[in-house]
Amino acid sequence: MHDEWGASRRNGFQMGYAFRIPIGYPGSQGQNTLALGMSLKFLQHRIDFSHVYFVNPNDAALSGSAYQFWAGDVALGAFYYNEILYIGISST
């Protein structure tokens, strides 16, 4: 991913994986299945101050010509289902 807007720039990538596991034998509720998934995301945020006009350019918070940081995110999820029941949970 690449996104630029004014002095702000973001670069990053995301990947995910999911799979299903049949549980037990099919019964009166159909086949029981457990689905699991995971997603990973990394982003670089950057602001180039040389493209911005400031009222007070001597502000100590604006020292340097650019500001950047990296951020990561992990998301996990589980989903159990059959013909009559659906239960799931997910979190980032």
Biopython code that builds the backbone (N, CA, C, O; Angstrom):
import numpy as np
from Bio.PDB.StructureBuilder import StructureBuilder

atoms = [
    (1, "MET", "N", (0.838, -1.159, 0.000)),
    (1, "MET", "CA", (0.000, 0.000, 0.000)),
    (1, "MET", "C", (0.890, 1.231, 0.000)),
    (1, "MET", "O", (1.924, 1.255, 0.668)),
    (2, "HIS", "N", (0.499, 2.231, -0.731)),
    (2, "HIS", "CA", (1.194, 3.513, -0.745)),
    (2, "HIS", "C", (0.139, 4.611, -0.862)),
    (2, "HIS", "O", (-0.730, 4.551, -1.732)),
    (3, "ASP", "N", (0.216, 5.614, 0.016)),
    (3, "ASP", "CA", (-0.755, 6.694, 0.001)),
    (3, "ASP", "C", (-0.039, 7.999, 0.313)),
    (3, "ASP", "O", (0.684, 8.090, 1.304)),
    (4, "GLU", "N", (-0.236, 9.010, -0.528)),
    (4, "GLU", "CA", (0.331, 10.333, -0.287)),
    (4, "GLU", "C", (-0.782, 11.362, -0.308)),
    (4, "GLU", "O", (-1.656, 11.333, -1.175)),
    (5, "TRP", "N", (-0.742, 12.268, 0.651)),
    (5, "TRP", "CA", (-1.697, 13.366, 0.692)),
    (5, "TRP", "C", (-0.995, 14.547, 1.337)),
    (5, "TRP", "O", (-0.746, 14.549, 2.542)),
    (6, "GLY", "N", (-0.677, 15.547, 0.535)),
    (6, "GLY", "CA", (0.045, 16.706, 1.046)),
    (6, "GLY", "C", (1.413, 16.298, 1.567)),
    (6, "GLY", "O", (2.187, 15.655, 0.858)),
    (7, "ALA", "N", (1.708, 16.671, 2.802)),
    (7, "ALA", "CA", (2.997, 16.353, 3.411)),
    (7, "ALA", "C", (3.010, 14.969, 4.066)),
    (7, "ALA", "O", (4.049, 14.522, 4.552)),
    (8, "SER", "N", (1.873, 14.301, 4.079)),
    (8, "SER", "CA", (1.739, 13.000, 4.733)),
    (8, "SER", "C", (1.910, 11.865, 3.724)),
    (8, "SER", "O", (1.394, 11.925, 2.608)),
    (9, "ARG", "N", (2.643, 10.835, 4.135)),
    (9, "ARG", "CA", (2.858, 9.671, 3.286)),
    (9, "ARG", "C", (2.754, 8.404, 4.150)),
    (9, "ARG", "O", (3.288, 8.352, 5.258)),
    (10, "ARG", "N", (2.066, 7.399, 3.632)),
    (10, "ARG", "CA", (1.952, 6.108, 4.322)),
    (10, "ARG", "C", (2.350, 4.985, 3.366)),
    (10, "ARG", "O", (1.903, 4.943, 2.219)),
    (11, "ASN", "N", (3.189, 4.086, 3.848)),
    (11, "ASN", "CA", (3.576, 2.877, 3.117)),
    (11, "ASN", "C", (3.332, 1.695, 4.038)),
    (11, "ASN", "O", (3.497, 1.806, 5.253)),
    (12, "GLY", "N", (2.945, 0.582, 3.478)),
    (12, "GLY", "CA", (2.735, -0.579, 4.325)),
    (12, "GLY", "C", (2.305, -1.796, 3.540)),
    (12, "GLY", "O", (2.138, -1.758, 2.321)),
    (13, "PHE", "N", (2.132, -2.884, 4.283)),
    (13, "PHE", "CA", (1.625, -4.108, 3.686)),
    (13, "PHE", "C", (0.799, -4.868, 4.714)),
    (13, "PHE", "O", (0.951, -4.690, 5.922)),
    (14, "GLN", "N", (-0.069, -5.709, 4.203)),
    (14, "GLN", "CA", (-0.934, -6.518, 5.053)),
    (14, "GLN", "C", (-1.044, -7.908, 4.454)),
    (14, "GLN", "O", (-1.103, -8.070, 3.236)),
    (15, "MET", "N", (-1.070, -8.904, 5.320)),
    (15, "MET", "CA", (-1.260, -10.279, 4.862)),
    (15, "MET", "C", (-2.169, -10.997, 5.848)),
    (15, "MET", "O", (-2.232, -10.648, 7.026)),
    (16, "GLY", "N", (-2.859, -11.990, 5.352)),
    (16, "GLY", "CA", (-3.775, -12.739, 6.199)),
    (16, "GLY", "C", (-3.814, -14.208, 5.802)),
    (16, "GLY", "O", (-3.483, -14.569, 4.673)),
    (17, "TYR", "N", (-4.223, -15.047, 6.748)),
    (17, "TYR", "CA", (-4.339, -16.474, 6.495)),
    (17, "TYR", "C", (-5.514, -17.003, 7.299)),
    (17, "TYR", "O", (-5.722, -16.596, 8.442)),
    (18, "ALA", "N", (-6.278, -17.901, 6.712)),
    (18, "ALA", "CA", (-7.423, -18.510, 7.397)),
    (18, "ALA", "C", (-7.567, -19.963, 6.950)),
    (18, "ALA", "O", (-7.228, -20.315, 5.820)),
    (19, "PHE", "N", (-8.072, -20.794, 7.848)),
    (19, "PHE", "CA", (-8.332, -22.194, 7.496)),
    (19, "PHE", "C", (-9.487, -22.729, 8.327)),
    (19, "PHE", "O", (-9.833, -22.164, 9.365)),
    (20, "ARG", "N", (-10.089, -23.840, 7.855)),
    (20, "ARG", "CA", (-11.215, -24.481, 8.537)),
    (20, "ARG", "C", (-10.835, -25.896, 8.942)),
    (20, "ARG", "O", (-10.127, -26.600, 8.222)),
    (21, "ILE", "N", (-11.324, -26.298, 10.116)),
    (21, "ILE", "CA", (-11.057, -27.632, 10.651)),
    (21, "ILE", "C", (-12.394, -28.319, 10.912)),
    (21, "ILE", "O", (-13.155, -27.858, 11.763)),
    (22, "PRO", "N", (-12.706, -29.411, 10.203)),
    (22, "PRO", "CA", (-13.918, -30.174, 10.531)),
    (22, "PRO", "C", (-13.734, -30.840, 11.900)),
    (22, "PRO", "O", (-12.669, -31.382, 12.193)),
    (23, "ILE", "N", (-14.774, -30.794, 12.727)),
    (23, "ILE", "CA", (-14.696, -31.374, 14.072)),
    (23, "ILE", "C", (-15.737, -32.478, 14.192)),
    (23, "ILE", "O", (-16.920, -32.239, 13.951)),
    (24, "GLY", "N", (-15.316, -33.670, 14.558)),
    (24, "GLY", "CA", (-16.238, -34.787, 14.763)),
    (24, "GLY", "C", (-16.887, -35.256, 13.474)),
    (24, "GLY", "O", (-16.458, -34.910, 12.374)),
    (25, "TYR", "N", (-17.933, -36.053, 13.639)),
    (25, "TYR", "CA", (-18.687, -36.595, 12.511)),
    (25, "TYR", "C", (-19.979, -35.811, 12.334)),
    (25, "TYR", "O", (-20.532, -35.308, 13.312)),
    (26, "PRO", "N", (-20.469, -35.698, 11.100)),
    (26, "PRO", "CA", (-21.750, -35.004, 10.907)),
    (26, "PRO", "C", (-22.854, -35.668, 11.720)),
    (26, "PRO", "O", (-22.978, -36.893, 11.738)),
    (27, "GLY", "N", (-23.651, -34.849, 12.389)),
    (27, "GLY", "CA", (-24.757, -35.353, 13.198)),
    (27, "GLY", "C", (-26.054, -34.682, 12.783)),
    (27, "GLY", "O", (-26.212, -34.268, 11.635)),
    (28, "SER", "N", (-26.983, -34.576, 13.729)),
    (28, "SER", "CA", (-28.281, -33.972, 13.421)),
    (28, "SER", "C", (-28.154, -32.473, 13.142)),
    (28, "SER", "O", (-29.026, -31.897, 12.492)),
    (29, "GLN", "N", (-27.076, -31.827, 13.627)),
    (29, "GLN", "CA", (-26.858, -30.404, 13.361)),
    (29, "GLN", "C", (-25.939, -30.180, 12.155)),
    (29, "GLN", "O", (-25.555, -29.042, 11.889)),
    (30, "GLY", "N", (-25.588, -31.211, 11.439)),
    (30, "GLY", "CA", (-24.672, -31.082, 10.309)),
    (30, "GLY", "C", (-23.223, -31.190, 10.766)),
    (30, "GLY", "O", (-22.949, -31.567, 11.905)),
    (31, "GLN", "N", (-22.323, -30.865, 9.893)),
    (31, "GLN", "CA", (-20.893, -30.933, 10.213)),
    (31, "GLN", "C", (-20.495, -29.764, 11.118)),
    (31, "GLN", "O", (-20.828, -28.614, 10.833)),
    (32, "ASN", "N", (-19.790, -30.058, 12.198)),
    (32, "ASN", "CA", (-19.242, -29.027, 13.079)),
    (32, "ASN", "C", (-17.903, -28.580, 12.499)),
    (32, "ASN", "O", (-17.076, -29.407, 12.117)),
    (33, "THR", "N", (-17.700, -27.271, 12.437)),
    (33, "THR", "CA", (-16.483, -26.730, 11.841)),
    (33, "THR", "C", (-15.935, -25.607, 12.707)),
    (33, "THR", "O", (-16.691, -24.783, 13.222)),
    (34, "LEU", "N", (-14.615, -25.579, 12.864)),
    (34, "LEU", "CA", (-13.920, -24.496, 13.545)),
    (34, "LEU", "C", (-13.061, -23.783, 12.511)),
    (34, "LEU", "O", (-12.208, -24.407, 11.879)),
    (35, "ALA", "N", (-13.275, -22.485, 12.332)),
    (35, "ALA", "CA", (-12.490, -21.677, 11.402)),
    (35, "ALA", "C", (-11.598, -20.738, 12.205)),
    (35, "ALA", "O", (-12.059, -20.101, 13.152)),
    (36, "LEU", "N", (-10.320, -20.649, 11.831)),
    (36, "LEU", "CA", (-9.352, -19.783, 12.502)),
    (36, "LEU", "C", (-8.712, -18.868, 11.473)),
    (36, "LEU", "O", (-8.495, -19.269, 10.329)),
    (37, "GLY", "N", (-8.410, -17.642, 11.875)),
    (37, "GLY", "CA", (-7.790, -16.703, 10.956)),
    (37, "GLY", "C", (-6.865, -15.742, 11.670)),
    (37, "GLY", "O", (-7.009, -15.489, 12.866)),
    (38, "MET", "N", (-5.899, -15.202, 10.910)),
    (38, "MET", "CA", (-4.933, -14.253, 11.454)),
    (38, "MET", "C", (-4.571, -13.247, 10.365)),
    (38, "MET", "O", (-4.483, -13.600, 9.189)),
    (39, "SER", "N", (-4.363, -11.995, 10.762)),
    (39, "SER", "CA", (-3.965, -10.943, 9.841)),
    (39, "SER", "C", (-2.832, -10.149, 10.473)),
    (39, "SER", "O", (-2.870, -9.858, 11.668)),
    (40, "LEU", "N", (-1.811, -9.792, 9.671)),
    (40, "LEU", "CA", (-0.688, -8.967, 10.118)),
    (40, "LEU", "C", (-0.616, -7.734, 9.232)),
    (40, "LEU", "O", (-0.781, -7.823, 8.016)),
    (41, "LYS", "N", (-0.368, -6.574, 9.852)),
    (41, "LYS", "CA", (-0.267, -5.337, 9.089)),
    (41, "LYS", "C", (0.881, -4.501, 9.649)),
    (41, "LYS", "O", (1.031, -4.380, 10.865)),
    (42, "PHE", "N", (1.694, -3.920, 8.754)),
    (42, "PHE", "CA", (2.766, -3.012, 9.127)),
    (42, "PHE", "C", (2.628, -1.745, 8.296)),
    (42, "PHE", "O", (2.448, -1.813, 7.080)),
    (43, "LEU", "N", (2.711, -0.580, 8.955)),
    (43, "LEU", "CA", (2.578, 0.708, 8.284)),
    (43, "LEU", "C", (3.702, 1.645, 8.698)),
    (43, "LEU", "O", (4.109, 1.670, 9.860)),
    (44, "GLN", "N", (4.193, 2.409, 7.743)),
    (44, "GLN", "CA", (5.128, 3.491, 8.020)),
    (44, "GLN", "C", (4.393, 4.799, 7.748)),
    (44, "GLN", "O", (3.905, 5.024, 6.640)),
    (45, "HIS", "N", (4.316, 5.654, 8.754)),
    (45, "HIS", "CA", (3.711, 6.977, 8.607)),
    (45, "HIS", "C", (4.852, 7.994, 8.562)),
    (45, "HIS", "O", (5.785, 7.928, 9.363)),
    (46, "ARG", "N", (4.768, 8.927, 7.625)),
    (46, "ARG", "CA", (5.826, 9.934, 7.490)),
    (46, "ARG", "C", (5.191, 11.279, 7.152)),
    (46, "ARG", "O", (4.290, 11.364, 6.317)),
    (47, "ILE", "N", (5.682, 12.340, 7.824)),
    (47, "ILE", "CA", (5.264, 13.704, 7.528)),
    (47, "ILE", "C", (6.514, 14.503, 7.200)),
    (47, "ILE", "O", (7.449, 14.568, 7.999)),
    (48, "ASP", "N", (6.527, 15.111, 6.021)),
    (48, "ASP", "CA", (7.649, 15.921, 5.569)),
    (48, "ASP", "C", (7.331, 17.387, 5.840)),
    (48, "ASP", "O", (6.514, 17.989, 5.143)),
    (49, "PHE", "N", (7.982, 17.966, 6.862)),
    (49, "PHE", "CA", (7.681, 19.331, 7.274)),
    (49, "PHE", "C", (8.147, 20.379, 6.272)),
    (49, "PHE", "O", (7.744, 21.538, 6.370)),
    (50, "SER", "N", (8.984, 20.003, 5.314)),
    (50, "SER", "CA", (9.434, 20.991, 4.323)),
    (50, "SER", "C", (8.297, 21.379, 3.373)),
    (50, "SER", "O", (8.423, 22.365, 2.647)),
    (51, "HIS", "N", (7.194, 20.630, 3.364)),
    (51, "HIS", "CA", (6.045, 20.923, 2.511)),
    (51, "HIS", "C", (4.916, 21.639, 3.268)),
    (51, "HIS", "O", (3.815, 21.795, 2.740)),
    (52, "VAL", "N", (5.191, 22.069, 4.497)),
    (52, "VAL", "CA", (4.152, 22.658, 5.339)),
    (52, "VAL", "C", (4.606, 24.045, 5.798)),
    (52, "VAL", "O", (5.774, 24.245, 6.131)),
    (53, "TYR", "N", (3.670, 25.000, 5.813)),
    (53, "TYR", "CA", (3.947, 26.335, 6.334)),
    (53, "TYR", "C", (3.451, 26.403, 7.777)),
    (53, "TYR", "O", (2.305, 26.054, 8.062)),
    (54, "PHE", "N", (4.327, 26.857, 8.694)),
    (54, "PHE", "CA", (3.970, 26.975, 10.098)),
    (54, "PHE", "C", (3.999, 28.441, 10.516)),
    (54, "PHE", "O", (4.846, 29.205, 10.056)),
    (55, "VAL", "N", (3.077, 28.828, 11.382)),
    (55, "VAL", "CA", (3.038, 30.186, 11.909)),
    (55, "VAL", "C", (4.282, 30.438, 12.755)),
    (55, "VAL", "O", (4.869, 31.518, 12.688)),
    (56, "ASN", "N", (4.690, 29.446, 13.554)),
    (56, "ASN", "CA", (5.881, 29.562, 14.394)),
    (56, "ASN", "C", (6.862, 28.453, 14.002)),
    (56, "ASN", "O", (6.834, 27.380, 14.605)),
    (57, "PRO", "N", (7.726, 28.682, 13.012)),
    (57, "PRO", "CA", (8.630, 27.625, 12.568)),
    (57, "PRO", "C", (9.710, 27.268, 13.585)),
    (57, "PRO", "O", (10.398, 26.263, 13.404)),
    (58, "ASN", "N", (9.882, 28.048, 14.640)),
    (58, "ASN", "CA", (10.896, 27.764, 15.660)),
    (58, "ASN", "C", (10.354, 26.909, 16.806)),
    (58, "ASN", "O", (11.032, 26.736, 17.819)),
    (59, "ASP", "N", (9.163, 26.384, 16.662)),
    (59, "ASP", "CA", (8.552, 25.543, 17.698)),
    (59, "ASP", "C", (9.410, 24.292, 17.888)),
    (59, "ASP", "O", (9.751, 23.630, 16.908)),
    (60, "ALA", "N", (9.761, 23.959, 19.123)),
    (60, "ALA", "CA", (10.622, 22.804, 19.419)),
    (60, "ALA", "C", (9.976, 21.482, 19.012)),
    (60, "ALA", "O", (10.680, 20.510, 18.737)),
    (61, "ALA", "N", (8.648, 21.436, 18.970)),
    (61, "ALA", "CA", (7.951, 20.202, 18.584)),
    (61, "ALA", "C", (8.133, 19.888, 17.108)),
    (61, "ALA", "O", (7.864, 18.766, 16.681)),
    (62, "LEU", "N", (8.586, 20.863, 16.319)),
    (62, "LEU", "CA", (8.724, 20.687, 14.878)),
    (62, "LEU", "C", (10.185, 20.591, 14.454)),
    (62, "LEU", "O", (10.508, 20.858, 13.297)),
    (63, "SER", "N", (11.068, 20.216, 15.368)),
    (63, "SER", "CA", (12.480, 20.136, 15.005)),
    (63, "SER", "C", (12.705, 19.004, 14.007)),
    (63, "SER", "O", (12.065, 17.955, 14.082)),
    (64, "GLY", "N", (13.611, 19.230, 13.086)),
    (64, "GLY", "CA", (13.891, 18.243, 12.049)),
    (64, "GLY", "C", (13.066, 18.517, 10.810)),
    (64, "GLY", "O", (12.128, 19.314, 10.841)),
    (65, "SER", "N", (13.415, 17.861, 9.729)),
    (65, "SER", "CA", (12.719, 18.112, 8.468)),
    (65, "SER", "C", (11.610, 17.104, 8.207)),
    (65, "SER", "O", (10.776, 17.320, 7.328)),
    (66, "ALA", "N", (11.587, 15.993, 8.965)),
    (66, "ALA", "CA", (10.555, 14.975, 8.753)),
    (66, "ALA", "C", (10.314, 14.213, 10.054)),
    (66, "ALA", "O", (11.171, 14.156, 10.937)),
    (67, "TYR", "N", (9.140, 13.642, 10.139)),
    (67, "TYR", "CA", (8.763, 12.809, 11.289)),
    (67, "TYR", "C", (8.225, 11.501, 10.737)),
    (67, "TYR", "O", (7.398, 11.502, 9.824)),
    (68, "GLN", "N", (8.685, 10.391, 11.280)),
    (68, "GLN", "CA", (8.170, 9.105, 10.821)),
    (68, "GLN", "C", (8.125, 8.108, 11.969)),
    (68, "GLN", "O", (8.884, 8.208, 12.934)),
    (69, "PHE", "N", (7.212, 7.135, 11.843)),
    (69, "PHE", "CA", (7.168, 6.034, 12.810)),
    (69, "PHE", "C", (6.548, 4.820, 12.135)),
    (69, "PHE", "O", (5.821, 4.938, 11.148)),
    (70, "TRP", "N", (6.849, 3.669, 12.681)),
    (70, "TRP", "CA", (6.302, 2.387, 12.211)),
    (70, "TRP", "C", (5.249, 1.919, 13.198)),
    (70, "TRP", "O", (5.385, 2.116, 14.405)),
    (71, "ALA", "N", (4.207, 1.302, 12.684)),
    (71, "ALA", "CA", (3.145, 0.750, 13.532)),
    (71, "ALA", "C", (2.779, -0.628, 12.989)),
    (71, "ALA", "O", (2.781, -0.852, 11.779)),
    (72, "GLY", "N", (2.472, -1.529, 13.881)),
    (72, "GLY", "CA", (2.068, -2.877, 13.500)),
    (72, "GLY", "C", (0.741, -3.242, 14.129)),
    (72, "GLY", "O", (0.330, -2.658, 15.132)),
    (73, "ASP", "N", (0.079, -4.211, 13.531)),
    (73, "ASP", "CA", (-1.218, -4.647, 14.030)),
    (73, "ASP", "C", (-1.366, -6.137, 13.749)),
    (73, "ASP", "O", (-1.011, -6.614, 12.671)),
    (74, "VAL", "N", (-1.887, -6.857, 14.719)),
    (74, "VAL", "CA", (-2.181, -8.284, 14.567)),
    (74, "VAL", "C", (-3.651, -8.488, 14.898)),
    (74, "VAL", "O", (-4.132, -7.987, 15.915)),
    (75, "ALA", "N", (-4.363, -9.210, 14.062)),
    (75, "ALA", "CA", (-5.767, -9.519, 14.313)),
    (75, "ALA", "C", (-5.936, -11.038, 14.301)),
    (75, "ALA", "O", (-5.399, -11.719, 13.428)),
    (76, "LEU", "N", (-6.675, -11.559, 15.261)),
    (76, "LEU", "CA", (-6.936, -12.997, 15.385)),
    (76, "LEU", "C", (-8.440, -13.230, 15.460)),
    (76, "LEU", "O", (-9.182, -12.392, 15.974)),
    (77, "GLY", "N", (-8.880, -14.362, 14.949)),
    (77, "GLY", "CA", (-10.294, -14.678, 15.023)),
    (77, "GLY", "C", (-10.553, -16.173, 15.023)),
    (77, "GLY", "O", (-9.780, -16.950, 14.461)),
    (78, "ALA", "N", (-11.643, -16.565, 15.656)),
    (78, "ALA", "CA", (-12.089, -17.967, 15.678)),
    (78, "ALA", "C", (-13.602, -17.973, 15.478)),
    (78, "ALA", "O", (-14.312, -17.103, 15.982)),
    (79, "PHE", "N", (-14.083, -18.974, 14.730)),
    (79, "PHE", "CA", (-15.500, -19.060, 14.388)),
    (79, "PHE", "C", (-15.900, -20.528, 14.385)),
    (79, "PHE", "O", (-15.348, -21.324, 13.625)),
    (80, "TYR", "N", (-16.857, -20.885, 15.232)),
    (80, "TYR", "CA", (-17.367, -22.265, 15.310)),
    (80, "TYR", "C", (-18.780, -22.259, 14.759)),
    (80, "TYR", "O", (-19.589, -21.405, 15.122)),
    (81, "TYR", "N", (-19.087, -23.229, 13.864)),
    (81, "TYR", "CA", (-20.437, -23.234, 13.294)),
    (81, "TYR", "C", (-20.869, -24.634, 12.868)),
    (81, "TYR", "O", (-20.049, -25.512, 12.601)),
    (82, "ASN", "N", (-22.200, -24.805, 12.816)),
    (82, "ASN", "CA", (-22.864, -25.954, 12.206)),
    (82, "ASN", "C", (-24.193, -25.421, 11.654)),
    (82, "ASN", "O", (-24.350, -24.207, 11.516)),
    (83, "GLU", "N", (-25.149, -26.297, 11.335)),
    (83, "GLU", "CA", (-26.388, -25.835, 10.695)),
    (83, "GLU", "C", (-27.275, -24.974, 11.591)),
    (83, "GLU", "O", (-28.076, -24.192, 11.078)),
    (84, "ILE", "N", (-27.155, -25.095, 12.932)),
    (84, "ILE", "CA", (-28.039, -24.333, 13.818)),
    (84, "ILE", "C", (-27.308, -23.373, 14.757)),
    (84, "ILE", "O", (-27.962, -22.607, 15.465)),
    (85, "LEU", "N", (-25.995, -23.391, 14.785)),
    (85, "LEU", "CA", (-25.244, -22.587, 15.749)),
    (85, "LEU", "C", (-24.078, -21.885, 15.066)),
    (85, "LEU", "O", (-23.347, -22.490, 14.282)),
    (86, "TYR", "N", (-23.915, -20.606, 15.373)),
    (86, "TYR", "CA", (-22.774, -19.811, 14.908)),
    (86, "TYR", "C", (-22.213, -19.042, 16.096)),
    (86, "TYR", "O", (-22.929, -18.256, 16.717)),
    (87, "ILE", "N", (-20.935, -19.259, 16.422)),
    (87, "ILE", "CA", (-20.279, -18.526, 17.512)),
    (87, "ILE", "C", (-18.912, -18.091, 17.019)),
    (87, "ILE", "O", (-18.166, -18.885, 16.446)),
    (88, "GLY", "N", (-18.586, -16.817, 17.246)),
    (88, "GLY", "CA", (-17.294, -16.319, 16.804)),
    (88, "GLY", "C", (-16.738, -15.284, 17.755)),
    (88, "GLY", "O", (-17.470, -14.669, 18.530)),
    (89, "ILE", "N", (-15.427, -15.101, 17.685)),
    (89, "ILE", "CA", (-14.743, -14.069, 18.473)),
    (89, "ILE", "C", (-13.560, -13.599, 17.656)),
    (89, "ILE", "O", (-12.910, -14.380, 16.961)),
    (90, "SER", "N", (-13.293, -12.299, 17.753)),
    (90, "SER", "CA", (-12.136, -11.753, 17.056)),
    (90, "SER", "C", (-11.582, -10.585, 17.850)),
    (90, "SER", "O", (-12.284, -9.978, 18.658)),
    (91, "SER", "N", (-10.302, -10.275, 17.609)),
    (91, "SER", "CA", (-9.648, -9.200, 18.326)),
    (91, "SER", "C", (-8.466, -8.666, 17.513)),
    (91, "SER", "O", (-7.840, -9.407, 16.754)),
    (92, "THR", "N", (-8.168, -7.382, 17.677)),
    (92, "THR", "CA", (-6.972, -6.800, 17.065)),
    (92, "THR", "C", (-5.957, -6.519, 18.132)),
    (92, "THR", "O", (-4.870, -6.025, 17.834)),
]
sb = StructureBuilder()
sb.init_structure("model")
sb.init_model(0)
sb.init_chain("A")
sb.init_seg("    ")
for serial, (resi, resn, name, xyz) in enumerate(atoms, 1):
    if name == "N":
        sb.init_residue(resn, " ", resi, " ")
    sb.init_atom(name, np.array(xyz, "f"), 0.0, 1.0, " ", f" {name:<3s}", serial, name[0])
structure = sb.get_structure()
